Amino acid sequence: MGMSVPSSNELREAERQIEWVLAHPRMSPWLKDALRSAIDQDPIQIMNDLEVLRHVLSARCEASVRLYLEAPDASSSARADT
């Protein structure tokens, strides 16, 4: 079963969402740069790259968050010493 061909409405909606992210002041510069650089790229290559990014960045972020949550809280140990 192959990928379905997007309608012009689907493509317009996706582009509208990208424009919304690019215009939103609270979105990260990293995300905006990634979107801008992806706009003119081959969509199949982008999907492959997204999968690699998801895999490696998810693992790194999960490990970082776990390390942060397991670290002793410096402020509570400082209070216990007083």
N, C-alpha and C positions, 0 to 999 in steps of 0.2 A: 504494500500500500504506500503510495508516494505522498509527498506533501501537496496540499491543495493550493491552487493559485489564489493569492489574495485578491479580493475585489478592490477597486479603487477606493471604496469607502473604508475598508480595513486599513489600507495604506495611509489614507488621509488621517484616520484616527490615530494610528501609530505615530505619524509625523506631528500631529497636534500634541500628543503626549510628550514627545521629545522636546518640542518647543516650550511646553509648560515647564518641564524640568530645567531647561536652559534659562528660562526667564525667572525661575523661583530663586529668591535671594538666600534661602536657607539650604539649598542644595550644595553639596561640596564641590569645590573647584575640580577635584579629581574626577568626579562623576561627569561633570560638564565637559571636561577635556576629553574623556573617553567617548562620550556621545558625539562630540564634534568630530573627532578623528574617525569614528565608525560610519558616519553618514554616507560617505562616498565609497565605502569598502564593499567587497563581495559579501552578500548576506550569508552564504554558506561558510565562508571563512570566519565571519563574525560569530556565527553559532558555535563553530569549533573552538574559537578563542574564548567565548563565554564559558564553555564547559571546562576548559583548562583553568580559567580564572576562578570559577566556582570551586573547583576541586582544591586548588592550592591555597587560595585565600580563605576558604572556609576552614580548612585544617589549621592554618596559622592563627586565624582569629579565635577559633574555639580553644586552641591551646593557650593563647594569650589571656583570654577571659578566665579560663580555668585557673591559670597561674595567679591571676589577680585575685580571684575569689578565695583561693587557698592561702594566700599570703596573710601573715598575721597583721592585724590593723595596728599601725605604728601609733596612731593617736590614742587608742584605748590602752595600749601597753604603757604609754607615757603617763597617762592618768593613773594607772595602777601603781606606778612607782612613787607618786607623790603622797 
